[in-house]
Amino acid sequence: MTARGRQRPDPSVQQEPGPGPRPKRLFAALAVPNFRLYLAGQAISLPGTWMQIVAQSWLVLQLTRSGALLGLVAAAQFLPVLLLGAYGGLVADRTDKRRLLMGTQAALGLLALTLGLLTITHLVRLWMVFVLALALGTVNSVDQPARQTFVPEMVGRDWVQNAVSLNSILTNGARAVGPAVAGVVIATAGLGACFLANAASFGAVLFALARIRARSLHPAPAAERRPGQLTDGLRYVRGTPELLVPLLMMALVGTFAYEFQVALPLLARFSLHGGASTYGFMTAAMGGGAVCGGLVVAGLNRTGLLPLTVAVAGFAAAIFGAAVVPSLPWELAALTVTGFFSTGFMASGNTTLQLTADPQFRGRVMALWSVTFTGSTPIGGPIVGAIADGLGPRFGLGIGVLACVAATILGVVALCRMPPADRYAGRPRELDWPTYQQAHDSRA
């Protein structure tokens, strides 16, 4: 006790922010020690992930010179997310997310190591890339909803939007750095070095997860184990327009507009007549714009369907510009704007779902977000690749404009039918499960 009778805080215990109004600062969530530690690990790992994305696309082009096969490899990587993503969200709802992430991140590191060793020994074949892409997607079907729902557990509800936006800034900062580094590494050390660097980077994430203090987390109640829980999650989303509409918008945009890993390598090689470094700089330009978009969203006090609709309208205009500009300098400028609105849409949608979903369903809701975003690639990737092969890479990129326009129309129609108070996310749609179940059974 101090001279004034107050107990000194124990310096060995991390002091979390107390209840009450949170300061509206751009980096407010960094006040949480666990989140700082987590973000530090991601800052090392995420550039390696983007290095692998660039190297894998270029590896497939070296092996095949085919846009359609590049799309099929992307489809193979994300097919498990489409098929297993909802179950992965249920696993996240039932499980200690920190321990779950340690397992999935270790598995992702081993897969990167395997592809790197196969590449540097010149033993890699296209079927091996397909198999490893399927394995990567299977792990990601659990890893993605676990990572997204772990953020609220680290920072608490009040700083979810800020934490999600900061995580998006970091992800897209890595997008700016990783591809540029990948272009240099591919030119000097070869494709295999990118995969090996990514494998090594997962060590930082595992170290950070191991150091996180479990007693300072804000865990959501674990979902009870009983039959029909996947169906329950789908019914919950269907009955909540504030969740259903953003997911439908992402289904459209994710299927056709976010296929940049298919469209951009083809655009770099066949329309702009460049190499791996050109593709790397194009991806880096998107990452730079995305960082700016993330900073803007992080500084906002509100999110919801209205900001989401504005973001997707801007996304449509930006992709149109990227599809029609004639030269590399203009392409880099257009992709910078595309990255800005891309992150604005992603971060707004992610935060809207996090703030609106009942905690007991959050993992399943965010799994559906992953399914509509990355799980839609098995459908959109081959379509975009085939369009790029048949009509040209610019048409493959431009198909995303139509998807964004359709999503904008959907958002505007929903806003016109929605009470003004529901146009911004701010309160969770809590569920009295016995009453909900009784109402459903009576309708059945």
N, C-alpha and C positions, 0 to 999 in steps of 0.2 A: 504494500500500500504506500502511496505517496504521502507527503506531509498534509495534503488536503483531503486525504481519505479516499482517493480514487486509485483503482487498481491499474497498474501499468499493463499495456498490452504485451502479450507474450511474443517476443520477436521471432520465435520459431514457427508461429502460426501465421499463414498468409491472411492478411486482413482484406476481406472482400468489401466492396462498397455497400454501405448500409441502405435501408429503405428510404423512400422519399424521392423527390424529383431528381432526375439525373441531369448533369450539366450537358448542354447541347454543344459538344465539341466534336470536331471532325474525327479525332482519334480517341473518343471517350472510352470505347471498349478495351483499349490497351491498359486501362487502370486495373484490369483483372489479371493477376499474375499467371493463372493457368492459361488464359487466352494468349498472353504474350509468349509464353513458352511454346504453345502449339503453333502459333504463327511463325516463330523463329524456325521451327523444324520444317514447316511448309515452304518457307523462303528458300531453303536449301534444296528441297526435293522437287518443287514444281518446275524450275527451269530444266531439270533433268527429264521430267515427263514430257515437256514440249520438245526437247531434243529428240526423244524417242519418236514422237509423233511425226516430226519432219523426216527423220531417218527411215522410219518404216514406210512412209509414202514413197520416198525416193528409192528405197530398196525394191518395192513392188514395181515401180516404173522401170527400173533397171532390168528386172527379171522378165517383164512382160510387154512394156510400152503400150499398155492398154488401159484406157480410162474405165471401161466396164469392169475389168478385173480389179482395178484399184477400188472401185465402188463395192465389189463383192467382198474384198478383204475388210473394208470398213463395215460392211453388213455382218460379216462373221464376228467381228469384234464386239458389235453391239446387239447381236441377236439374243445372247443370254440375258441382257438387261431387259429386252422386250418380253422374253418368256418367263424369266425368274425374278424380275425386278419387284413385283408386288410381294412375292414371298420374302425377298431380301429385306423389304421394309418391315414385314412382320417379325423377322429375326431381330432387326434393330429395335423394335418395340419391346421385345421380350428379353433382351440381353444387355449386359453391362457393355456400353458402347466403347469405352476405352480399351477393354480387353479384346473386344471384337475387332477394333481397328488395328491393334497390334498384330493380330493374326492376318488380316487382309493385306496390310502394308508389307509384311514380311513375304507373303506369297507374291505380291506384285514385283518386289525386288528380285525374287528368284526367277520369275518369268523373264524379266529384262536381262538378267545375267545369262540365261539360257540362249536367248536370241543373239546377244552379243558374242558369245563364244561360237555359236554356229556361223555367224557372219565373218568373224575374223579368221576362222579356219577354212572359209570358203566351202563349207558343207551345206549352207542354207539352200533350201529349195522352196518353191512357192507353196507346196502343200504343208511344209513346216510352219511357214508364216501364217497360214490359215489355222492350223492347230493351236499355235500359241495365241493367235488373236481370239479364238474361241475361249481358251483358258483365261485370258485377260478379261474378257467380258463376263465370264462366270464369276470371277472374284469381284469385279466392279459392281455386279448386281447386288452384292451385299455391302460393299465398301461405300458406295455413293450415298445411299440413305443413311448409313451410320455416320458418315462425316457431316452431312448436312444437319442431322438432328443432334449431333454432339455440340454444335455451336451454342444453342440455347442453354444446354446444360453447363457450359463453362461460364457464360456471362449473365444468365438470368434473362427474364422476359424483357426488361426495360431497355436493354441494349442490343436486342437481337438485330434490328435493322442496321445499326452501326457496325456490329460485328460481321454480319453477312456482307455488307458493302466493303469493309476492310479486307475480308477474305477474297472478295471479287477483285479488289485492287491488286492484291498480291498475285492472284492467279493470272491476271492479265499483264501485270508487270513481268511475270515469268514468261508470258507469251511474247512480250517484247524482247526479252533477253535471250530466252532459250533458243528460238529459231535462228537468231543472228549468230549465236555461238555455234549452233549446229552446222550452219553453212560453212563456217571457218573450220570446224573439226572435220567435217566430211571432206573438205578440200585438202586437208593436211594429214589427217590420221585415218580417214575412212569411216564408213558407216558404222562398223562394229564398235568404234570408240564411243559413239553416242549412246548406244545401248548399255555399255559397261558403265559409263558415267551415271546414267539414270539408275542403274542397279545400286551403285555405291551411295547415291543420294538418299535412298530410303533409310539408311542408317541414322540420319539426322531425325527423321520422323519417329523412328522407334525409340531413340533416346529421349525425345521430347515427351512422348506418350508415357514412357516409364517414369519420368520425373513429375508428371502432373499429380497434384494432391487430390486424391479422391474425396476427402472430407470437405473440400471447398467447392465441389460441384453442386449443381442443382438438378439432380436426376428426375426425369419424368417417371410416374408410376409405371412399373413393368406391366405389360399386357398379360392378362391371365390366359392360360392355355385352355382352349376349348374349341370345339368344331365350329367352322363357319366364319372364322375371323377375317379371312380375306374378303368374303362376301359382305361382311359387316362394314369393312372399310369402304368398299365400293358404294354401298348404299348411303353411307354417311356423306361421301363426296357428292353423289347424285342429288342428295337433298339439300346441299349447301351451295347456292349459286356463286357465293364469293370464292369458293374453291373450284367449282366445276368450270366456270368460264375461263379463268386463267389457265387451267389445265388443257382445255380445248384450244385455246389460243396457242399454247406451246406445242400441242400436237401438230397444228398446221405449220408453225414456224420451224419447229425442230425437224420435221420430216423433210422439208425442202430448202429452207434458208440457211440452216446451220451445217450444211454439208461442205464446209470450207476445206476440209482435209481431202476431199475429192476434187472440188472445182479449182482451188488455187494452184496445186501442182500442175494441172493441165494448162491453166491459164499462163503460168510462168514459163512452161516449156514450149508450148505450141502456139500461143498467141503473142507472147512477149519475147519468145526465142531466147530465154535465159536458162540458167542452170539452178543447182541446189541453193546457191547463194541468193539468187533472185527470189526464189520461193521463201527463203529464210527472211529476207528483208520485207517481203509482202506480209508475212505473218507477223513480223515484228511491228510493222506499221499498224496493223490491227490491234496489237497488244498495247501500243502507245496510246491510241485513241481510247481503248478500253480502260486504261488506268484513269484517264481524265473522266470518263463516264462514271467509273466507280467512285471517284472523289466527289462528284456532284451528288450521286445518290447517298453517299455516306453523310453528306451535310444536310440532307433533307430531313424534315421532321415527320413526314407522312409518306405512306405508300398505299397501294391499293389498285383497284381496277382503273381509275382515272389516269394516274401516272403511267400505268402499264400500257394503256391504249395509246397515249401520247408517244411513249417510247417505241412501240411497234410501228407506228406511222412514220416516225423518223427513220427507223430501221429500213423500211421499204424504200424510202427516197435514197438512202445511202447506198443500198445494194444496187439500185438502178444506176446510180452514178458509177459505181465500181464496174458494172457490166458493160458500160458504153464508152468509157474514156479510152483514148487511143494509145497512150504511151506510159512507160513505167513511172515517171515522176507524178503524172496525174493519177495513175493507179494507186500509188502509195498514199497520196492525199485523200483519195476517195475511200481507201481501206481504213485510214485513220478515223474518218467520220463513221464508217461502218462499225468499227470497234467501239466507238463512243456509244452509239445507240444499242449495240449488241449487249454491252454490259448493263446499260440502263434498263433494258428489258429483262435480262436475266436476274439482276439483283432485285428489281422491283417485284418480279413474280415470285422469287424465292422467299423474300421477306413477307409478302402478302400471305403466302401459304403458311409460313411459320407462325405468324401472328394470329391467323384466323383458325387454324386447326386445333381441335381439342387435343391436349397433350397425349391422351391415351391412343390417339390415332395418328400422331404426327409422323411416326416412321413410315406408316403405310401411305400417308398423303405425299410425303416427300419421295417415296419410292415411285409413286405415279408421276411425279415431276421428272424423275430420272428416266422413267419409261418414255414419257412424251418427248424428252429432250434427246437423250442418247439412244434410247431403245427404238426410236423411230428410224434410226440410220439403216437398219436392214431393209427398210422399204425405200427410203429416200436416196440412200447412197447409190444403189444400182441404177435407179431412175436418172439421177443427176449425171452419173457416169455415162449412161447410154445416150442421154441428150447431148452431152459434151462430145462424145464420139461422133454422133450423127450430124449435129448442127453446129458444133463448135463450142469451145470452153465458155465463151461469153454467154451463150444461151443456157449452159448448165448452171452458171452463176445467177443468171437473170430469172430462172424459174422461182427463186426465192422471193422475188418481188411480188409475184402473184400471191404467194402464201402469206406474206406480211400484209398485203392489202386485204385479203380475206379475214385475217385475224383482226385487223383494225375495224372492219365492218362488224364483226362479231362483238368486239368490245363496245362499239358505239351503240349497237342495238341493246346490249345488256345494260349499259349505263342509262339509257332512256327508260328502261323498265325497272330500274333500281332506285330505292329511296336515297336521297342525297347523303344521309348519314352512313350508308353502306358503301359509298364509293371510295372510301379510304379504309385501309385496314387499321384496326385499333383494339379490337376485343376478340377473344377466342369464342368460337361457336361451341360452347360446352354442351355436353350430351348427358342427359339423364338416361343412362342405358336401359334400365328396366322399363321405363315409360316408353322409350323409343322402340324397344323390342316388342312390347305389348301392342303398340300401335301398328307395327309392321305385321305381326301375326294376325291381328284383327282384319287388316286389309287383305291378307292372303286368304 
